Amino acid sequence: MAELRKRGLVTAVIYSGPFRKLGETQARIFGVPELPLIEIPHPLGGVSIDEVRARAEVAAPAFVQLIRANRK
């Protein structure tokens, strides 16, 4: 993800609540501290496909907005 971001591609990390700090730290370590982070409800593991779909519906608009904001 970091390498794609460094090459100018629109990227983001989708994470669930407890993992925000990890995402921020990893982004900084890999040299992309401005890497957008998109939060979805926790947990992701052990949930039904409908719950996964609901989480994707939370993340998708944020990512679309990110893409639109970075049009060249």
mmCIF file of the N, C-alpha and C atoms, coordinates in Angstrom:
data_MODEL
# 
_entry.id   MODEL 
# 
loop_
_atom_site.group_PDB 
_atom_site.id 
_atom_site.type_symbol 
_atom_site.label_atom_id 
_atom_site.label_alt_id 
_atom_site.label_comp_id 
_atom_site.label_asym_id 
_atom_site.label_entity_id 
_atom_site.label_seq_id 
_atom_site.pdbx_PDB_ins_code 
_atom_site.Cartn_x 
_atom_site.Cartn_y 
_atom_site.Cartn_z 
_atom_site.occupancy 
_atom_site.B_iso_or_equiv 
_atom_site.pdbx_formal_charge 
_atom_site.auth_seq_id 
_atom_site.auth_comp_id 
_atom_site.auth_asym_id 
_atom_site.auth_atom_id 
_atom_site.pdbx_PDB_model_num 
ATOM 1   N N  . MET A 1 1  ? 0.821   -1.177  0.000   1.00 0.00 ? 1  MET A N  1 
ATOM 2   C CA . MET A 1 1  ? 0.000   0.000   0.000   1.00 0.00 ? 1  MET A CA 1 
ATOM 3   C C  . MET A 1 1  ? 0.870   1.248   0.000   1.00 0.00 ? 1  MET A C  1 
ATOM 4   N N  . ALA A 1 2  ? 1.884   1.257   0.821   1.00 0.00 ? 2  ALA A N  1 
ATOM 5   C CA . ALA A 1 2  ? 2.756   2.424   0.907   1.00 0.00 ? 2  ALA A CA 1 
ATOM 6   C C  . ALA A 1 2  ? 3.452   2.696   -0.421  1.00 0.00 ? 2  ALA A C  1 
ATOM 7   N N  . GLU A 1 3  ? 3.909   1.648   -1.096  1.00 0.00 ? 3  GLU A N  1 
ATOM 8   C CA . GLU A 1 3  ? 4.597   1.834   -2.372  1.00 0.00 ? 3  GLU A CA 1 
ATOM 9   C C  . GLU A 1 3  ? 3.643   2.375   -3.435  1.00 0.00 ? 3  GLU A C  1 
ATOM 10  N N  . LEU A 1 4  ? 2.414   1.898   -3.434  1.00 0.00 ? 4  LEU A N  1 
ATOM 11  C CA . LEU A 1 4  ? 1.429   2.414   -4.384  1.00 0.00 ? 4  LEU A CA 1 
ATOM 12  C C  . LEU A 1 4  ? 1.169   3.897   -4.133  1.00 0.00 ? 4  LEU A C  1 
ATOM 13  N N  . ARG A 1 5  ? 1.074   4.259   -2.867  1.00 0.00 ? 5  ARG A N  1 
ATOM 14  C CA . ARG A 1 5  ? 0.850   5.662   -2.497  1.00 0.00 ? 5  ARG A CA 1 
ATOM 15  C C  . ARG A 1 5  ? 2.028   6.523   -2.949  1.00 0.00 ? 5  ARG A C  1 
ATOM 16  N N  . LYS A 1 6  ? 3.230   6.025   -2.734  1.00 0.00 ? 6  LYS A N  1 
ATOM 17  C CA . LYS A 1 6  ? 4.427   6.768   -3.132  1.00 0.00 ? 6  LYS A CA 1 
ATOM 18  C C  . LYS A 1 6  ? 4.485   6.963   -4.644  1.00 0.00 ? 6  LYS A C  1 
ATOM 19  N N  . ARG A 1 7  ? 3.859   6.063   -5.397  1.00 0.00 ? 7  ARG A N  1 
ATOM 20  C CA . ARG A 1 7  ? 3.841   6.168   -6.861  1.00 0.00 ? 7  ARG A CA 1 
ATOM 21  C C  . ARG A 1 7  ? 2.701   7.060   -7.359  1.00 0.00 ? 7  ARG A C  1 
ATOM 22  N N  . GLY A 1 8  ? 1.962   7.632   -6.419  1.00 0.00 ? 8  GLY A N  1 
ATOM 23  C CA . GLY A 1 8  ? 0.925   8.581   -6.786  1.00 0.00 ? 8  GLY A CA 1 
ATOM 24  C C  . GLY A 1 8  ? -0.471  8.018   -6.955  1.00 0.00 ? 8  GLY A C  1 
ATOM 25  N N  . LEU A 1 9  ? -0.648  6.745   -6.633  1.00 0.00 ? 9  LEU A N  1 
ATOM 26  C CA . LEU A 1 9  ? -1.979  6.155   -6.746  1.00 0.00 ? 9  LEU A CA 1 
ATOM 27  C C  . LEU A 1 9  ? -2.819  6.500   -5.518  1.00 0.00 ? 9  LEU A C  1 
ATOM 28  N N  . VAL A 1 10 ? -4.114  6.621   -5.730  1.00 0.00 ? 10 VAL A N  1 
ATOM 29  C CA . VAL A 1 10 ? -5.020  6.876   -4.610  1.00 0.00 ? 10 VAL A CA 1 
ATOM 30  C C  . VAL A 1 10 ? -5.138  5.590   -3.810  1.00 0.00 ? 10 VAL A C  1 
ATOM 31  N N  . THR A 1 11 ? -4.769  5.650   -2.559  1.00 0.00 ? 11 THR A N  1 
ATOM 32  C CA . THR A 1 11 ? -4.813  4.479   -1.687  1.00 0.00 ? 11 THR A CA 1 
ATOM 33  C C  . THR A 1 11 ? -5.328  4.884   -0.315  1.00 0.00 ? 11 THR A C  1 
ATOM 34  N N  . ALA A 1 12 ? -5.771  3.904   0.415   1.00 0.00 ? 12 ALA A N  1 
ATOM 35  C CA . ALA A 1 12 ? -6.206  4.102   1.797   1.00 0.00 ? 12 ALA A CA 1 
ATOM 36  C C  . ALA A 1 12 ? -6.117  2.757   2.495   1.00 0.00 ? 12 ALA A C  1 
ATOM 37  N N  . VAL A 1 13 ? -6.073  2.806   3.796   1.00 0.00 ? 13 VAL A N  1 
ATOM 38  C CA . VAL A 1 13 ? -6.131  1.590   4.595   1.00 0.00 ? 13 VAL A CA 1 
ATOM 39  C C  . VAL A 1 13 ? -7.483  1.580   5.290   1.00 0.00 ? 13 VAL A C  1 
ATOM 40  N N  . ILE A 1 14 ? -8.184  0.471   5.176   1.00 0.00 ? 14 ILE A N  1 
ATOM 41  C CA . ILE A 1 14 ? -9.457  0.307   5.869   1.00 0.00 ? 14 ILE A CA 1 
ATOM 42  C C  . ILE A 1 14 ? -9.173  -0.515  7.116   1.00 0.00 ? 14 ILE A C  1 
ATOM 43  N N  . TYR A 1 15 ? -9.580  -0.009  8.253   1.00 0.00 ? 15 TYR A N  1 
ATOM 44  C CA . TYR A 1 15 ? -9.272  -0.650  9.535   1.00 0.00 ? 15 TYR A CA 1 
ATOM 45  C C  . TYR A 1 15 ? -10.500 -0.630  10.421  1.00 0.00 ? 15 TYR A C  1 
ATOM 46  N N  . SER A 1 16 ? -10.495 -1.468  11.438  1.00 0.00 ? 16 SER A N  1 
ATOM 47  C CA . SER A 1 16 ? -11.554 -1.395  12.447  1.00 0.00 ? 16 SER A CA 1 
ATOM 48  C C  . SER A 1 16 ? -10.982 -0.715  13.681  1.00 0.00 ? 16 SER A C  1 
ATOM 49  N N  . GLY A 1 17 ? -11.869 -0.086  14.414  1.00 0.00 ? 17 GLY A N  1 
ATOM 50  C CA . GLY A 1 17 ? -11.545 0.794   15.532  1.00 0.00 ? 17 GLY A CA 1 
ATOM 51  C C  . GLY A 1 17 ? -10.262 0.561   16.310  1.00 0.00 ? 17 GLY A C  1 
ATOM 52  N N  . PRO A 1 18 ? -10.065 -0.609  16.901  1.00 0.00 ? 18 PRO A N  1 
ATOM 53  C CA . PRO A 1 18 ? -8.893  -0.807  17.745  1.00 0.00 ? 18 PRO A CA 1 
ATOM 54  C C  . PRO A 1 18 ? -7.549  -0.741  17.008  1.00 0.00 ? 18 PRO A C  1 
ATOM 55  N N  . PHE A 1 19 ? -7.576  -0.747  15.688  1.00 0.00 ? 19 PHE A N  1 
ATOM 56  C CA . PHE A 1 19 ? -6.339  -0.817  14.927  1.00 0.00 ? 19 PHE A CA 1 
ATOM 57  C C  . PHE A 1 19 ? -5.889  0.525   14.337  1.00 0.00 ? 19 PHE A C  1 
ATOM 58  N N  . ARG A 1 20 ? -6.522  1.613   14.741  1.00 0.00 ? 20 ARG A N  1 
ATOM 59  C CA . ARG A 1 20 ? -6.147  2.923   14.214  1.00 0.00 ? 20 ARG A CA 1 
ATOM 60  C C  . ARG A 1 20 ? -4.685  3.253   14.507  1.00 0.00 ? 20 ARG A C  1 
ATOM 61  N N  . LYS A 1 21 ? -4.297  3.096   15.747  1.00 0.00 ? 21 LYS A N  1 
ATOM 62  C CA . LYS A 1 21 ? -2.924  3.436   16.141  1.00 0.00 ? 21 LYS A CA 1 
ATOM 63  C C  . LYS A 1 21 ? -1.919  2.623   15.322  1.00 0.00 ? 21 LYS A C  1 
ATOM 64  N N  . LEU A 1 22 ? -2.200  1.343   15.125  1.00 0.00 ? 22 LEU A N  1 
ATOM 65  C CA . LEU A 1 22 ? -1.326  0.490   14.322  1.00 0.00 ? 22 LEU A CA 1 
ATOM 66  C C  . LEU A 1 22 ? -1.232  1.026   12.894  1.00 0.00 ? 22 LEU A C  1 
ATOM 67  N N  . GLY A 1 23 ? -2.361  1.395   12.308  1.00 0.00 ? 23 GLY A N  1 
ATOM 68  C CA . GLY A 1 23 ? -2.364  1.945   10.955  1.00 0.00 ? 23 GLY A CA 1 
ATOM 69  C C  . GLY A 1 23 ? -1.549  3.221   10.854  1.00 0.00 ? 23 GLY A C  1 
ATOM 70  N N  . GLU A 1 24 ? -1.716  4.117   11.815  1.00 0.00 ? 24 GLU A N  1 
ATOM 71  C CA . GLU A 1 24 ? -0.951  5.367   11.817  1.00 0.00 ? 24 GLU A CA 1 
ATOM 72  C C  . GLU A 1 24 ? 0.544   5.099   11.940  1.00 0.00 ? 24 GLU A C  1 
ATOM 73  N N  . THR A 1 25 ? 0.896   4.185   12.836  1.00 0.00 ? 25 THR A N  1 
ATOM 74  C CA . THR A 1 25 ? 2.304   3.859   13.055  1.00 0.00 ? 25 THR A CA 1 
ATOM 75  C C  . THR A 1 25 ? 2.925   3.223   11.815  1.00 0.00 ? 25 THR A C  1 
ATOM 76  N N  . GLN A 1 26 ? 2.225   2.270   11.216  1.00 0.00 ? 26 GLN A N  1 
ATOM 77  C CA . GLN A 1 26 ? 2.746   1.607   10.019  1.00 0.00 ? 26 GLN A CA 1 
ATOM 78  C C  . GLN A 1 26 ? 2.893   2.595   8.862   1.00 0.00 ? 26 GLN A C  1 
ATOM 79  N N  . ALA A 1 27 ? 1.925   3.474   8.695   1.00 0.00 ? 27 ALA A N  1 
ATOM 80  C CA . ALA A 1 27 ? 2.007   4.471   7.626   1.00 0.00 ? 27 ALA A CA 1 
ATOM 81  C C  . ALA A 1 27 ? 3.258   5.336   7.812   1.00 0.00 ? 27 ALA A C  1 
ATOM 82  N N  . ARG A 1 28 ? 3.495   5.759   9.026   1.00 0.00 ? 28 ARG A N  1 
ATOM 83  C CA . ARG A 1 28 ? 4.677   6.582   9.320   1.00 0.00 ? 28 ARG A CA 1 
ATOM 84  C C  . ARG A 1 28 ? 5.965   5.800   9.063   1.00 0.00 ? 28 ARG A C  1 
ATOM 85  N N  . ILE A 1 29 ? 6.034   4.567   9.542   1.00 0.00 ? 29 ILE A N  1 
ATOM 86  C CA . ILE A 1 29 ? 7.226   3.738   9.371   1.00 0.00 ? 29 ILE A CA 1 
ATOM 87  C C  . ILE A 1 29 ? 7.532   3.502   7.896   1.00 0.00 ? 29 ILE A C  1 
ATOM 88  N N  . PHE A 1 30 ? 6.488   3.308   7.086   1.00 0.00 ? 30 PHE A N  1 
ATOM 89  C CA . PHE A 1 30 ? 6.683   3.042   5.658   1.00 0.00 ? 30 PHE A CA 1 
ATOM 90  C C  . PHE A 1 30 ? 6.779   4.308   4.823   1.00 0.00 ? 30 PHE A C  1 
ATOM 91  N N  . GLY A 1 31 ? 6.858   5.456   5.491   1.00 0.00 ? 31 GLY A N  1 
ATOM 92  C CA . GLY A 1 31 ? 7.129   6.705   4.794   1.00 0.00 ? 31 GLY A CA 1 
ATOM 93  C C  . GLY A 1 31 ? 5.945   7.395   4.142   1.00 0.00 ? 31 GLY A C  1 
ATOM 94  N N  . VAL A 1 32 ? 4.736   7.055   4.564   1.00 0.00 ? 32 VAL A N  1 
ATOM 95  C CA . VAL A 1 32 ? 3.539   7.713   4.027   1.00 0.00 ? 32 VAL A CA 1 
ATOM 96  C C  . VAL A 1 32 ? 2.615   8.135   5.176   1.00 0.00 ? 32 VAL A C  1 
ATOM 97  N N  . PRO A 1 33 ? 3.086   9.037   6.032   1.00 0.00 ? 33 PRO A N  1 
ATOM 98  C CA . PRO A 1 33 ? 2.292   9.404   7.205   1.00 0.00 ? 33 PRO A CA 1 
ATOM 99  C C  . PRO A 1 33 ? 0.944   10.028  6.858   1.00 0.00 ? 33 PRO A C  1 
ATOM 100 N N  . GLU A 1 34 ? 0.794   10.517  5.624   1.00 0.00 ? 34 GLU A N  1 
ATOM 101 C CA . GLU A 1 34 ? -0.472  11.121  5.211   1.00 0.00 ? 34 GLU A CA 1 
ATOM 102 C C  . GLU A 1 34 ? -1.449  10.092  4.635   1.00 0.00 ? 34 GLU A C  1 
ATOM 103 N N  . LEU A 1 35 ? -1.102  8.824   4.659   1.00 0.00 ? 35 LEU A N  1 
ATOM 104 C CA . LEU A 1 35 ? -1.948  7.766   4.113   1.00 0.00 ? 35 LEU A CA 1 
ATOM 105 C C  . LEU A 1 35 ? -3.327  7.819   4.778   1.00 0.00 ? 35 LEU A C  1 
ATOM 106 N N  . PRO A 1 36 ? -4.379  7.971   3.973   1.00 0.00 ? 36 PRO A N  1 
ATOM 107 C CA . PRO A 1 36 ? -5.719  8.015   4.556   1.00 0.00 ? 36 PRO A CA 1 
ATOM 108 C C  . PRO A 1 36 ? -6.099  6.702   5.220   1.00 0.00 ? 36 PRO A C  1 
ATOM 109 N N  . LEU A 1 37 ? -6.764  6.821   6.344   1.00 0.00 ? 37 LEU A N  1 
ATOM 110 C CA . LEU A 1 37 ? -7.263  5.662   7.075   1.00 0.00 ? 37 LEU A CA 1 
ATOM 111 C C  . LEU A 1 37 ? -8.785  5.761   7.114   1.00 0.00 ? 37 LEU A C  1 
ATOM 112 N N  . ILE A 1 38 ? -9.456  4.689   6.735   1.00 0.00 ? 38 ILE A N  1 
ATOM 113 C CA . ILE A 1 38 ? -10.914 4.654   6.717   1.00 0.00 ? 38 ILE A CA 1 
ATOM 114 C C  . ILE A 1 38 ? -11.378 3.634   7.754   1.00 0.00 ? 38 ILE A C  1 
ATOM 115 N N  . GLU A 1 39 ? -12.143 4.104   8.718   1.00 0.00 ? 39 GLU A N  1 
ATOM 116 C CA . GLU A 1 39 ? -12.582 3.223   9.804   1.00 0.00 ? 39 GLU A CA 1 
ATOM 117 C C  . GLU A 1 39 ? -13.902 2.537   9.489   1.00 0.00 ? 39 GLU A C  1 
ATOM 118 N N  . ILE A 1 40 ? -13.953 1.246   9.817   1.00 0.00 ? 40 ILE A N  1 
ATOM 119 C CA . ILE A 1 40 ? -15.193 0.481   9.760   1.00 0.00 ? 40 ILE A CA 1 
ATOM 120 C C  . ILE A 1 40 ? -15.464 -0.043  11.162  1.00 0.00 ? 40 ILE A C  1 
ATOM 121 N N  . PRO A 1 41 ? -16.691 -0.445  11.440  1.00 0.00 ? 41 PRO A N  1 
ATOM 122 C CA . PRO A 1 41 ? -17.004 -0.983  12.760  1.00 0.00 ? 41 PRO A CA 1 
ATOM 123 C C  . PRO A 1 41 ? -16.217 -2.260  13.060  1.00 0.00 ? 41 PRO A C  1 
ATOM 124 N N  . HIS A 1 42 ? -15.859 -2.422  14.297  1.00 0.00 ? 42 HIS A N  1 
ATOM 125 C CA . HIS A 1 42 ? -15.133 -3.588  14.791  1.00 0.00 ? 42 HIS A CA 1 
ATOM 126 C C  . HIS A 1 42 ? -16.151 -4.558  15.366  1.00 0.00 ? 42 HIS A C  1 
ATOM 127 N N  . PRO A 1 43 ? -15.966 -5.825  15.287  1.00 0.00 ? 43 PRO A N  1 
ATOM 128 C CA . PRO A 1 43 ? -14.891 -6.572  14.639  1.00 0.00 ? 43 PRO A CA 1 
ATOM 129 C C  . PRO A 1 43 ? -15.257 -6.885  13.198  1.00 0.00 ? 43 PRO A C  1 
ATOM 130 N N  . LEU A 1 44 ? -14.280 -7.387  12.463  1.00 0.00 ? 44 LEU A N  1 
ATOM 131 C CA . LEU A 1 44 ? -14.539 -7.851  11.103  1.00 0.00 ? 44 LEU A CA 1 
ATOM 132 C C  . LEU A 1 44 ? -14.557 -9.379  11.066  1.00 0.00 ? 44 LEU A C  1 
ATOM 133 N N  . GLY A 1 45 ? -13.681 -9.975  11.837  1.00 0.00 ? 45 GLY A N  1 
ATOM 134 C CA . GLY A 1 45 ? -13.628 -11.440 11.868  1.00 0.00 ? 45 GLY A CA 1 
ATOM 135 C C  . GLY A 1 45 ? -14.815 -12.030 12.607  1.00 0.00 ? 45 GLY A C  1 
ATOM 136 N N  . GLY A 1 46 ? -15.264 -13.167 12.122  1.00 0.00 ? 46 GLY A N  1 
ATOM 137 C CA . GLY A 1 46 ? -16.320 -13.895 12.815  1.00 0.00 ? 46 GLY A CA 1 
ATOM 138 C C  . GLY A 1 46 ? -17.709 -13.305 12.648  1.00 0.00 ? 46 GLY A C  1 
ATOM 139 N N  . VAL A 1 47 ? -17.891 -12.458 11.629  1.00 0.00 ? 47 VAL A N  1 
ATOM 140 C CA . VAL A 1 47 ? -19.218 -11.882 11.399  1.00 0.00 ? 47 VAL A CA 1 
ATOM 141 C C  . VAL A 1 47 ? -19.804 -12.457 10.109  1.00 0.00 ? 47 VAL A C  1 
ATOM 142 N N  . SER A 1 48 ? -21.086 -12.320 9.965   1.00 0.00 ? 48 SER A N  1 
ATOM 143 C CA . SER A 1 48 ? -21.762 -12.860 8.774   1.00 0.00 ? 48 SER A CA 1 
ATOM 144 C C  . SER A 1 48 ? -21.417 -12.037 7.539   1.00 0.00 ? 48 SER A C  1 
ATOM 145 N N  . ILE A 1 49 ? -21.680 -12.609 6.376   1.00 0.00 ? 49 ILE A N  1 
ATOM 146 C CA . ILE A 1 49 ? -21.423 -11.899 5.119   1.00 0.00 ? 49 ILE A CA 1 
ATOM 147 C C  . ILE A 1 49 ? -22.257 -10.627 5.042   1.00 0.00 ? 49 ILE A C  1 
ATOM 148 N N  . ASP A 1 50 ? -23.450 -10.635 5.609   1.00 0.00 ? 50 ASP A N  1 
ATOM 149 C CA . ASP A 1 50 ? -24.272 -9.420  5.618   1.00 0.00 ? 50 ASP A CA 1 
ATOM 150 C C  . ASP A 1 50 ? -23.629 -8.327  6.466   1.00 0.00 ? 50 ASP A C  1 
ATOM 151 N N  . GLU A 1 51 ? -23.011 -8.714  7.565   1.00 0.00 ? 51 GLU A N  1 
ATOM 152 C CA . GLU A 1 51 ? -22.312 -7.737  8.406   1.00 0.00 ? 51 GLU A CA 1 
ATOM 153 C C  . GLU A 1 51 ? -21.063 -7.210  7.705   1.00 0.00 ? 51 GLU A C  1 
ATOM 154 N N  . VAL A 1 52 ? -20.378 -8.067  6.973   1.00 0.00 ? 52 VAL A N  1 
ATOM 155 C CA . VAL A 1 52 ? -19.217 -7.619  6.189   1.00 0.00 ? 52 VAL A CA 1 
ATOM 156 C C  . VAL A 1 52 ? -19.682 -6.626  5.127   1.00 0.00 ? 52 VAL A C  1 
ATOM 157 N N  . ARG A 1 53 ? -20.770 -6.949  4.472   1.00 0.00 ? 53 ARG A N  1 
ATOM 158 C CA . ARG A 1 53 ? -21.339 -6.062  3.453   1.00 0.00 ? 53 ARG A CA 1 
ATOM 159 C C  . ARG A 1 53 ? -21.689 -4.699  4.063   1.00 0.00 ? 53 ARG A C  1 
ATOM 160 N N  . ALA A 1 54 ? -22.267 -4.710  5.246   1.00 0.00 ? 54 ALA A N  1 
ATOM 161 C CA . ALA A 1 54 ? -22.627 -3.459  5.925   1.00 0.00 ? 54 ALA A CA 1 
ATOM 162 C C  . ALA A 1 54 ? -21.384 -2.627  6.229   1.00 0.00 ? 54 ALA A C  1 
ATOM 163 N N  . ARG A 1 55 ? -20.305 -3.283  6.593   1.00 0.00 ? 55 ARG A N  1 
ATOM 164 C CA . ARG A 1 55 ? -19.061 -2.558  6.864   1.00 0.00 ? 55 ARG A CA 1 
ATOM 165 C C  . ARG A 1 55 ? -18.491 -1.964  5.573   1.00 0.00 ? 55 ARG A C  1 
ATOM 166 N N  . ALA A 1 56 ? -18.595 -2.725  4.490   1.00 0.00 ? 56 ALA A N  1 
ATOM 167 C CA . ALA A 1 56 ? -18.135 -2.212  3.193   1.00 0.00 ? 56 ALA A CA 1 
ATOM 168 C C  . ALA A 1 56 ? -18.948 -0.987  2.788   1.00 0.00 ? 56 ALA A C  1 
ATOM 169 N N  . GLU A 1 57 ? -20.226 -0.998  3.104   1.00 0.00 ? 57 GLU A N  1 
ATOM 170 C CA . GLU A 1 57 ? -21.078 0.147   2.788   1.00 0.00 ? 57 GLU A CA 1 
ATOM 171 C C  . GLU A 1 57 ? -20.684 1.386   3.584   1.00 0.00 ? 57 GLU A C  1 
ATOM 172 N N  . VAL A 1 58 ? -20.040 1.189   4.716   1.00 0.00 ? 58 VAL A N  1 
ATOM 173 C CA . VAL A 1 58 ? -19.511 2.309   5.503   1.00 0.00 ? 58 VAL A CA 1 
ATOM 174 C C  . VAL A 1 58 ? -18.251 2.850   4.828   1.00 0.00 ? 58 VAL A C  1 
ATOM 175 N N  . ALA A 1 59 ? -17.388 1.960   4.373   1.00 0.00 ? 59 ALA A N  1 
ATOM 176 C CA . ALA A 1 59 ? -16.087 2.356   3.816   1.00 0.00 ? 59 ALA A CA 1 
ATOM 177 C C  . ALA A 1 59 ? -16.189 2.904   2.399   1.00 0.00 ? 59 ALA A C  1 
ATOM 178 N N  . ALA A 1 60 ? -17.068 2.353   1.590   1.00 0.00 ? 60 ALA A N  1 
ATOM 179 C CA . ALA A 1 60 ? -17.124 2.715   0.171   1.00 0.00 ? 60 ALA A CA 1 
ATOM 180 C C  . ALA A 1 60 ? -17.319 4.214   -0.075  1.00 0.00 ? 60 ALA A C  1 
ATOM 181 N N  . PRO A 1 61 ? -18.270 4.875   0.564   1.00 0.00 ? 61 PRO A N  1 
ATOM 182 C CA . PRO A 1 61 ? -18.434 6.310   0.300   1.00 0.00 ? 61 PRO A CA 1 
ATOM 183 C C  . PRO A 1 61 ? -17.198 7.127   0.669   1.00 0.00 ? 61 PRO A C  1 
ATOM 184 N N  . ALA A 1 62 ? -16.530 6.746   1.730   1.00 0.00 ? 62 ALA A N  1 
ATOM 185 C CA . ALA A 1 62 ? -15.315 7.464   2.124   1.00 0.00 ? 62 ALA A CA 1 
ATOM 186 C C  . ALA A 1 62 ? -14.227 7.296   1.074   1.00 0.00 ? 62 ALA A C  1 
ATOM 187 N N  . PHE A 1 63 ? -14.110 6.105   0.502   1.00 0.00 ? 63 PHE A N  1 
ATOM 188 C CA . PHE A 1 63 ? -13.098 5.880   -0.519  1.00 0.00 ? 63 PHE A CA 1 
ATOM 189 C C  . PHE A 1 63 ? -13.455 6.601   -1.816  1.00 0.00 ? 63 PHE A C  1 
ATOM 190 N N  . VAL A 1 64 ? -14.729 6.593   -2.182  1.00 0.00 ? 64 VAL A N  1 
ATOM 191 C CA . VAL A 1 64 ? -15.156 7.333   -3.376  1.00 0.00 ? 64 VAL A CA 1 
ATOM 192 C C  . VAL A 1 64 ? -14.842 8.816   -3.211  1.00 0.00 ? 64 VAL A C  1 
ATOM 193 N N  . GLN A 1 65 ? -15.110 9.346   -2.040  1.00 0.00 ? 65 GLN A N  1 
ATOM 194 C CA . GLN A 1 65 ? -14.809 10.752  -1.761  1.00 0.00 ? 65 GLN A CA 1 
ATOM 195 C C  . GLN A 1 65 ? -13.308 11.018  -1.900  1.00 0.00 ? 65 GLN A C  1 
ATOM 196 N N  . LEU A 1 66 ? -12.505 10.098  -1.410  1.00 0.00 ? 66 LEU A N  1 
ATOM 197 C CA . LEU A 1 66 ? -11.051 10.214  -1.524  1.00 0.00 ? 66 LEU A CA 1 
ATOM 198 C C  . LEU A 1 66 ? -10.612 10.231  -2.989  1.00 0.00 ? 66 LEU A C  1 
ATOM 199 N N  . ILE A 1 67 ? -11.183 9.351   -3.776  1.00 0.00 ? 67 ILE A N  1 
ATOM 200 C CA . ILE A 1 67 ? -10.846 9.305   -5.216  1.00 0.00 ? 67 ILE A CA 1 
ATOM 201 C C  . ILE A 1 67 ? -11.223 10.629  -5.883  1.00 0.00 ? 67 ILE A C  1 
ATOM 202 N N  . ARG A 1 68 ? -12.423 11.101  -5.609  1.00 0.00 ? 68 ARG A N  1 
ATOM 203 C CA . ARG A 1 68 ? -12.886 12.362  -6.208  1.00 0.00 ? 68 ARG A CA 1 
ATOM 204 C C  . ARG A 1 68 ? -11.998 13.535  -5.812  1.00 0.00 ? 68 ARG A C  1 
ATOM 205 N N  . ALA A 1 69 ? -11.561 13.540  -4.573  1.00 0.00 ? 69 ALA A N  1 
ATOM 206 C CA . ALA A 1 69 ? -10.717 14.630  -4.076  1.00 0.00 ? 69 ALA A CA 1 
ATOM 207 C C  . ALA A 1 69 ? -9.323  14.610  -4.696  1.00 0.00 ? 69 ALA A C  1 
ATOM 208 N N  . ASN A 1 70 ? -8.919  13.454  -5.225  1.00 0.00 ? 70 ASN A N  1 
ATOM 209 C CA . ASN A 1 70 ? -7.574  13.321  -5.780  1.00 0.00 ? 70 ASN A CA 1 
ATOM 210 C C  . ASN A 1 70 ? -7.554  13.197  -7.293  1.00 0.00 ? 70 ASN A C  1 
ATOM 211 N N  . ARG A 1 71 ? -8.621  13.604  -7.951  1.00 0.00 ? 71 ARG A N  1 
ATOM 212 C CA . ARG A 1 71 ? -8.627  13.590  -9.419  1.00 0.00 ? 71 ARG A CA 1 
ATOM 213 C C  . ARG A 1 71 ? -7.619  14.577  -9.925  1.00 0.00 ? 71 ARG A C  1 
ATOM 214 N N  . LYS A 1 72 ? -6.992  14.214  -11.019 1.00 0.00 ? 72 LYS A N  1 
ATOM 215 C CA . LYS A 1 72 ? -5.974  15.113  -11.587 1.00 0.00 ? 72 LYS A CA 1 
ATOM 216 C C  . LYS A 1 72 ? -6.469  15.708  -12.860 1.00 0.00 ? 72 LYS A C  1 
# 
